[in-house]
Amino acid sequence: MAGIYIHIPFCKQACFYCNFHFSTSLKLKNDFVAALLKEIDFRKEYLQNELVETIYFGGGTPSLLLETDLQFILQKLDCTFNISKTAEITLEANPDDITKEKLKAWKNCGINRLSIGVQSFFEEDLIWMNRAHNSTQAINCINNALAEGFENMSVDLIYGTPGLTNEKWKNNVHQLIDLNIPHLSCYTLTVEPKTALNKMINEKKVADINPEQQAEQFILLMNWLNNAGYEHYEISNFAKPGKRSKHNSSYWQQKKYLGLGPSAHSFDGESRQWNIANNSLYIQSIINNNLSFEKEKLTRIEKLNEYIMISLRTMEGCDLNNVKEKFGVQEANELLINAEKYIQQKKIANINGRLILTTEGKLFADGISSSLFFEN
């Protein structure tokens, strides 16, 4: 079983906090689509005819693509790979791109799941983030998507921004609960290097983030969504039963996936590779029949560390029996010994041989994971 990710590297404007690869110029979009179709041919052997269960259009802003672009890409994938007839096909979409006409077009193409980047329902927060949509579009796009039958939907929210009070945060979350949105992805604001936000904070033009506020809003989020019947199945992701993101879950289960487009990553179970993060160089390399990418083969210890990091982020946790079978009895025993201090601190629970982060432990997920890593 495998997945396919397609990176669409274009946006109308740059959000201040974003460090993903994208361009605000659309002049290369047509050349990009042509190059992407050609890359699919180049990579046709990568998944070795495994059944593809998920296709995910991410970015960037995939909702900028025309219906014909999506049709060409999906048709090319269908005739190149072994695509499941019931594949989950997700399109990331910005609220300002979501119209009734586009929703119908996306359904017509075969898109059966939307991931909508709302981030906030408050105008002042959207302006602070430099989002392209406004608060009216934020709520209208969801209602329109529901009206067009897109019941399988995820909505993104950001918390821990300087202007977001707990009351406003509650309003954002409860709007989605009241709409019975089946999946929420909620991210704490992080200040990444080389972003506009980082520059503005360094120049004292905007307030810095408050880690205590972020932790408090994360705890509130977990309580609200637990009470509303959502599974907290991954640190940043919450779903009604049966509504988890199949594509993202495949990453956390370390399934194989093919990444297409500039900066896209791929994993074949043994190695990782990633395409060049430059639109014009990506296109030119494909024109020259020489896809530009870097590759690394994972060592046994790197695979173990990845499993520790990814599994601890999920509600199923890190399975010591799995560690024992794949990496050895000694490694499983050493991992349990190293985790003991967190068990004593009630940040990790050992439940039937699975190391699972507690509510408090989730506040320190990255630090706990990295402290449990084995040396290469």
QUIKA-V303895 format. One record per residue. N is the residue number from 1. RES is the residue in three letters. PHI is phi in degrees with one decimal (* if undefined). Layout:
N|RES|PHI / N|RES|PHI
This chain:
1|MET|* / 2|ALA|-150.5 / 3|GLY|-133.5 / 4|ILE|-128.0 / 5|TYR|-113.9 / 6|ILE|-118.8 / 7|HIS|-92.4 / 8|ILE|-101.7 / 9|PRO|-92.2 / 10|PHE|-134.9 / 11|CYS|-141.8 / 12|LYS|-67.1 / 13|GLN|-151.7 / 14|ALA|-93.2 / 15|CYS|-67.6 / 16|PHE|-61.6 / 17|TYR|-95.0 / 18|CYS|-81.1 / 19|ASN|-122.7 / 20|PHE|-75.7 / 21|HIS|-80.2 / 22|PHE|-162.4 / 23|SER|-130.9 / 24|THR|-89.3 / 25|SER|-97.0 / 26|LEU|-98.5 / 27|LYS|-66.0 / 28|LEU|-98.0 / 29|LYS|-61.1 / 30|ASN|-64.2 / 31|ASP|-64.2 / 32|PHE|-62.5 / 33|VAL|-60.9 / 34|ALA|-62.2 / 35|ALA|-67.1 / 36|LEU|-61.1 / 37|LEU|-61.4 / 38|LYS|-72.0 / 39|GLU|-62.1 / 40|ILE|-55.5 / 41|ASP|-62.6 / 42|PHE|-59.9 / 43|ARG|-103.0 / 44|LYS|-64.0 / 45|GLU|-92.6 / 46|TYR|-61.2 / 47|LEU|-89.9 / 48|GLN|51.7 / 49|ASN|62.7 / 50|GLU|-66.9 / 51|LEU|-68.4 / 52|VAL|-90.6 / 53|GLU|-94.6 / 54|THR|-141.7 / 55|ILE|-129.0 / 56|TYR|-134.0 / 57|PHE|-92.4 / 58|GLY|-120.9 / 59|GLY|-171.9 / 60|GLY|59.1 / 61|THR|-132.1 / 62|PRO|-60.6 / 63|SER|-69.8 / 64|LEU|-78.0 / 65|LEU|-68.2 / 66|LEU|-76.1 / 67|GLU|-58.3 / 68|THR|-65.1 / 69|ASP|-59.2 / 70|LEU|-61.7 / 71|GLN|-62.1 / 72|PHE|-59.4 / 73|ILE|-66.1 / 74|LEU|-67.9 / 75|GLN|-65.0 / 76|LYS|-65.4 / 77|LEU|-62.4 / 78|ASP|-65.9 / 79|CYS|-89.9 / 80|THR|-106.5 / 81|PHE|-120.1 / 82|ASN|-88.0 / 83|ILE|-88.2 / 84|SER|-62.9 / 85|LYS|-66.4 / 86|THR|-111.3 / 87|ALA|-60.3 / 88|GLU|-78.8 / 89|ILE|-119.7 / 90|THR|-105.7 / 91|LEU|-121.7 / 92|GLU|-73.6 / 93|ALA|-139.2 / 94|ASN|-92.4 / 95|PRO|-53.8 / 96|ASP|-72.0 / 97|ASP|-93.7 / 98|ILE|-89.5 / 99|THR|-119.8 / 100|LYS|-61.1 / 101|GLU|-67.5 / 102|LYS|-67.6 / 103|LEU|-59.4 / 104|LYS|-64.1 / 105|ALA|-63.8 / 106|TRP|-63.6 / 107|LYS|-62.3 / 108|ASN|-62.6 / 109|CYS|-75.6 / 110|GLY|113.8 / 111|ILE|-65.6 / 112|ASN|-122.4 / 113|ARG|-150.0 / 114|LEU|-114.2 / 115|SER|-121.1 / 116|ILE|-102.9 / 117|GLY|-87.4 / 118|VAL|-74.2 / 119|GLN|71.7 / 120|SER|-162.9 / 121|PHE|-98.8 / 122|PHE|-103.9 / 123|GLU|-56.5 / 124|GLU|-65.3 / 125|ASP|-71.2 / 126|LEU|-65.1 / 127|ILE|-66.1 / 128|TRP|-60.4 / 129|MET|-81.4 / 130|ASN|65.3 / 131|ARG|-74.4 / 132|ALA|-82.9 / 133|HIS|-105.7 / 134|ASN|-113.4 / 135|SER|-66.9 / 136|THR|-65.8 / 137|GLN|-63.7 / 138|ALA|-59.8 / 139|ILE|-86.8 / 140|ASN|-63.8 / 141|CYS|-64.9 / 142|ILE|-68.3 / 143|ASN|-61.9 / 144|ASN|-67.0 / 145|ALA|-64.3 / 146|LEU|-63.3 / 147|ALA|-64.4 / 148|GLU|-86.8 / 149|GLY|93.1 / 150|PHE|-83.1 / 151|GLU|-76.4 / 152|ASN|-85.7 / 153|MET|-144.1 / 154|SER|-122.0 / 155|VAL|-124.6 / 156|ASP|-92.2 / 157|LEU|-131.1 / 158|ILE|-119.0 / 159|TYR|-125.7 / 160|GLY|81.9 / 161|THR|-81.0 / 162|PRO|-54.9 / 163|GLY|-92.9 / 164|LEU|-92.0 / 165|THR|-75.5 / 166|ASN|-62.4 / 167|GLU|-68.1 / 168|LYS|-66.2 / 169|TRP|-62.4 / 170|LYS|-61.8 / 171|ASN|-61.0 / 172|ASN|-58.5 / 173|VAL|-68.2 / 174|HIS|-72.7 / 175|GLN|-61.0 / 176|LEU|-74.9 / 177|ILE|-61.9 / 178|ASP|-63.6 / 179|LEU|-82.4 / 180|ASN|59.6 / 181|ILE|-66.1 / 182|PRO|-75.1 / 183|HIS|-145.2 / 184|LEU|-124.6 / 185|SER|-112.7 / 186|CYS|-121.7 / 187|TYR|-118.6 / 188|THR|-75.3 / 189|LEU|-62.9 / 190|THR|-116.3 / 191|VAL|-98.3 / 192|GLU|-91.0 / 193|PRO|-59.0 / 194|LYS|67.3 / 195|THR|-98.8 / 196|ALA|-61.6 / 197|LEU|-62.5 / 198|ASN|-59.6 / 199|LYS|-64.6 / 200|MET|-67.0 / 201|ILE|-67.1 / 202|ASN|-62.6 / 203|GLU|-89.5 / 204|LYS|61.8 / 205|LYS|-85.2 / 206|VAL|-135.2 / 207|ALA|-71.8 / 208|ASP|-76.3 / 209|ILE|-72.2 / 210|ASN|-115.1 / 211|PRO|-58.4 / 212|GLU|-66.6 / 213|GLN|-64.1 / 214|GLN|-63.8 / 215|ALA|-63.6 / 216|GLU|-62.9 / 217|GLN|-71.2 / 218|PHE|-66.7 / 219|ILE|-64.3 / 220|LEU|-59.1 / 221|LEU|-57.8 / 222|MET|-60.3 / 223|ASN|-67.4 / 224|TRP|-60.3 / 225|LEU|-75.8 / 226|ASN|-62.5 / 227|ASN|-65.8 / 228|ALA|-89.0 / 229|GLY|90.1 / 230|TYR|-91.0 / 231|GLU|-85.5 / 232|HIS|-89.3 / 233|TYR|-88.1 / 234|GLU|-154.8 / 235|ILE|-42.9 / 236|SER|-103.9 / 237|ASN|-128.7 / 238|PHE|-132.6 / 239|ALA|-145.2 / 240|LYS|-66.0 / 241|PRO|-50.6 / 242|GLY|83.7 / 243|LYS|-116.5 / 244|ARG|-63.6 / 245|SER|-72.2 / 246|LYS|-66.2 / 247|HIS|-66.6 / 248|ASN|-63.9 / 249|SER|-61.9 / 250|SER|-65.3 / 251|TYR|-64.5 / 252|TRP|-72.2 / 253|GLN|-94.9 / 254|GLN|58.5 / 255|LYS|-78.0 / 256|LYS|-72.2 / 257|TYR|-151.1 / 258|LEU|-109.0 / 259|GLY|-106.7 / 260|LEU|-117.9 / 261|GLY|103.8 / 262|PRO|-62.1 / 263|SER|76.8 / 264|ALA|-69.4 / 265|HIS|-102.0 / 266|SER|-130.0 / 267|PHE|-144.4 / 268|ASP|-110.8 / 269|GLY|97.0 / 270|GLU|-120.9 / 271|SER|-142.7 / 272|ARG|-118.2 / 273|GLN|-142.4 / 274|TRP|-143.1 / 275|ASN|-74.2 / 276|ILE|-58.7 / 277|ALA|-96.5 / 278|ASN|-154.4 / 279|ASN|-61.8 / 280|SER|-68.1 / 281|LEU|-70.3 / 282|TYR|-60.7 / 283|ILE|-62.7 / 284|GLN|-63.7 / 285|SER|-64.1 / 286|ILE|-73.2 / 287|ILE|-56.9 / 288|ASN|-87.7 / 289|ASN|56.5 / 290|ASN|-145.3 / 291|LEU|-56.7 / 292|SER|-91.5 / 293|PHE|-152.1 / 294|GLU|-115.0 / 295|LYS|-145.5 / 296|GLU|-137.2 / 297|LYS|-90.2 / 298|LEU|-80.5 / 299|THR|-77.8 / 300|ARG|-57.8 / 301|ILE|-69.9 / 302|GLU|-63.3 / 303|LYS|-63.6 / 304|LEU|-63.7 / 305|ASN|-63.4 / 306|GLU|-63.4 / 307|TYR|-62.7 / 308|ILE|-60.0 / 309|MET|-62.8 / 310|ILE|-71.6 / 311|SER|-67.1 / 312|LEU|-66.4 / 313|ARG|-77.6 / 314|THR|-101.6 / 315|MET|-71.4 / 316|GLU|-78.5 / 317|GLY|76.3 / 318|CYS|-94.2 / 319|ASP|-85.1 / 320|LEU|-64.3 / 321|ASN|-65.3 / 322|ASN|-64.7 / 323|VAL|-61.3 / 324|LYS|-62.4 / 325|GLU|-71.2 / 326|LYS|-90.7 / 327|PHE|-124.9 / 328|GLY|122.8 / 329|VAL|-63.6 / 330|GLN|-60.4 / 331|GLU|-65.5 / 332|ALA|-63.5 / 333|ASN|-65.3 / 334|GLU|-65.4 / 335|LEU|-62.1 / 336|LEU|-64.4 / 337|ILE|-62.6 / 338|ASN|-68.0 / 339|ALA|-81.3 / 340|GLU|-58.4 / 341|LYS|-64.5 / 342|TYR|-75.3 / 343|ILE|-65.1 / 344|GLN|-64.8 / 345|GLN|-81.5 / 346|LYS|61.4 / 347|LYS|-99.4 / 348|ILE|-129.6 / 349|ALA|-111.6 / 350|ASN|-96.6 / 351|ILE|-113.4 / 352|ASN|52.8 / 353|GLY|79.5 / 354|ARG|-117.5 / 355|LEU|-89.0 / 356|ILE|-123.9 / 357|LEU|-65.5 / 358|THR|-80.0 / 359|THR|-56.9 / 360|GLU|-66.7 / 361|GLY|-62.4 / 362|LYS|-63.6 / 363|LEU|-69.2 / 364|PHE|-123.1 / 365|ALA|-54.4 / 366|ASP|-65.2 / 367|GLY|-65.5 / 368|ILE|-64.2 / 369|SER|-57.6 / 370|SER|-65.2 / 371|SER|-72.7 / 372|LEU|-94.7 / 373|PHE|-66.0 / 374|PHE|-91.6 / 375|GLU|-78.8 / 376|ASN|-72.0
